[in-house]
Amino acid sequence: MYLHLGGIGPSHLVARIRIEVFGYVPLIISSEEGSYVVVKVDIQKVRGGMYWTNRWLLNLAGPQLVSQAMVLAIANEESQLHATTVTIISGRVSDMVVGTDNFYIYPMNIPGTIADGGDPLPGWVTLRADFGVGAGRPLRKYWRVYLGENQVVGGVWSPGILLAVKDRMEELLTLVPTICDPQGNEATSVAAKSQLQMRQLRRGTKKRLLPVIPIA
């Protein structure tokens, strides 16, 4: 089914949004701390014909409660941490129940905003932020940003990049306050890490030359 949004939303949002939802069954996890529901949001990016995603978890009662505005907020804030050669092309909202086919796909076209600044660093050089989730282990996020070598000063990320991470992610937590870790603990603070994080693809994993999330 397709829903035509007309002029609703930012100009970069594709006007036709694919919505496919089939009898939602939430994933309810029980622990000593109680029960909670976790929904995942995958943000898809492309650069030079290679596709990848970043995943966020939200403490909500089902994919149908994740609004278009939430997905766009995540995409917009992430775009401001990536090189202009990276484009965010879609977001997918789904449950975490194995074997179900419940999801929403939101096509979009949002380029990164940071000029390369010299030769681009390889994809396995990532930007990292740690989100505080109370007394538990921090929620760690890594981004393949393809920023230029000039964004590295003295072997660490420049102050401007670290400030961008802090500002953008703090704003994201106000826009989407249900961002959580796999245990359902909601993030309350963020700290940008100055060290360059080396994150190789898993052994045997090939570069994706086709979209991870289908494009309508």
Stockholm file with secondary structure:
# STOCKHOLM 1.0

chainA/1-216         MYLHLGGIGPSHLVARIRIEVFGYVPLIISSEEGSYVVVKVDIQKVRGGMYWTNRWLLNLAGPQLVSQAMVLAIANEESQLHATTVTIISGRVSDMVVGTDNFYIYPMNIPGTIADGGDPLPGWVTLRADFGVGAGRPLRKYWRVYLGENQVVGGVWSPGILLAVKDRMEELLTLVPTICDPQGNEATSVAAKSQLQMRQLRRGTKKRLLPVIPIA
#=GR chainA/1-216 SS CEEECTTCSCTTBCSEEEEECCSCCCCEEEETTEEEECEEEEEEEEETTEEEEEEEEECCSCGGGSCHHHHHHHHHHHHTTSBTTCEEEEEEEECCCTTCCCEEEEEEEEECCBCCCSSBCCTTEEEEEEEECTTSCCEEEEECCCCBGGGEETTEECHHHHHHHHHHHHHHHHHCTTEECTTCCBCCEEEEEEEEEECCCCTTCCCBCSCSSCCC
#=GC SS_cons         CEEECTTCSCTTBCSEEEEECCSCCCCEEEETTEEEECEEEEEEEEETTEEEEEEEEECCSCGGGSCHHHHHHHHHHHHTTSBTTCEEEEEEEECCCTTCCCEEEEEEEEECCBCCCSSBCCTTEEEEEEEECTTSCCEEEEECCCCBGGGEETTEECHHHHHHHHHHHHHHHHHCTTEECTTCCBCCEEEEEEEEEECCCCTTCCCBCSCSSCCC
//
